[in-house]
C-alpha cells in the first residue's frame, strides 16, 4: 500500500485527505438518499463509485462539491470544511455532472471564457483554445451551444473541467454520450489528475471502464456505502456475492456506518 493510501506522506506524517466524509446523511422529504456515509479519499487516489439509479451517487458527489448541504454529518476537502467553508472548498473541486450547465446563447469559446471569469481567473484565450482542441471542438469554437448535440455539449463540459480540474475531481457518469475517443480523453484526465497528486471519484455504471483507471471501488446500496473489489483481467473479481451492479464483488460495510 502506498504512503498516500495508508494516510501518511513520505515523511511519515499524517496525510491531509483529498476528501473526508463522516457519517453523511441527506434527506429529501421523507426519503433518505444517504445514510451515514463515511469515506476517505487520499491524494493521488481514484475511487470508482457504483450503484443503481437512485442509490445516492449523484447526491454524494453534490454534497462533496458543496452544491447541497448534508442533513447530518460533516466533511472536508483538502482540510477545508464543506459546511463552514464552502467558498474555500469550491475552487478545490472540479465537477462534471449529468447536466453540462452551459449557456446556449454563448459560443463554445464564450462559455469557457465566462466560466473562467466566474471563477475569478483571468480569461486566457490560448488556454481555452487548447482545451477545445483537447476535446475535438476546435472547428466549433465559434458556434452557439444551442446547436450542439448531446455529445458535443458533454465534450464542452469536459473542456471546462480541463481548464480548472482542482485537487478533487468528481465525475458523474463521465462516459455517457461519449464516443471511444471521448472515453479515452476522460480516462486520460483521470490518469493526469492522479499523476499530479489529485484525487478522483468516478460515479459510473460502466464498471469495466472504471476498472481501467480506478484504485478501488465503493458501492452505494440504498444510501449506504459498501466496500467492493474491482473486476480485473476478464472482469472477474473472484468468487463472491454479486453486488447491486450485477458484478462479482466481495462487499462489506464501511466502518463508521
KAHU-V427279 format. One record per pair of residues at least 4 apart in sequence whose C-alpha atoms are under 6 Angstrom apart, sorted by the first residue. I is the first residue (numbers start at 0). J is the second residue. Records with the same first field share a line. If there is no record, write none. Layout:
I->J  J
This chain:
2->7  8
3->7  8  41
4->41
6->13  14
7->11  12  13  14
8->12  14
16->40  41  77
17->40  41  42  76  77
18->39  40  75  76
19->38  39  74  75
20->37  38  74
21->37  72  73  74
22->35  36  37  72
23->35  36  71  72
24->33  34  35  69  70  71
25->31  32  33  69  70
26->30  31  32
32->55  222
33->55  222
34->222  223
35->256
36->224
37->255
42->196  197  198
43->193  196  197  198
44->198
45->198  199  200  213  214
46->200  213  214  215  216
47->200  201  202  213  216
48->201  202  216  217  218
49->202  203  218
50->54  218  219
54->219  220  221  222
55->222
61->66  67
62->66  67  68
65->85
74->80  81
75->79  80  81
80->84
81->85
91->165  166
92->165  167  168
93->164  165  168
94->168  169
95->170
96->171
99->156
103->144  145
104->143
105->109  110  143
106->141  142  143  144
107->140
108->140
109->113
111->159
112->122
115->120  122
116->120
130->158
131->136  137  158
132->136  137
134->154
147->151
150->176  177
160->164
166->197
167->197  198  199
168->199
169->199  200
170->201  202
171->202
172->202  203
174->182
177->181  182
192->197
193->197
209->213
210->229
216->227  228  229
217->225  226  227
218->224  225
219->223  224
225->251  252  253
226->250  251  253
227->248  249  250
228->248  249
230->234  235  236
231->235
236->247
239->247  248  249
240->247  248
241->245  246  247  248
242->246  248
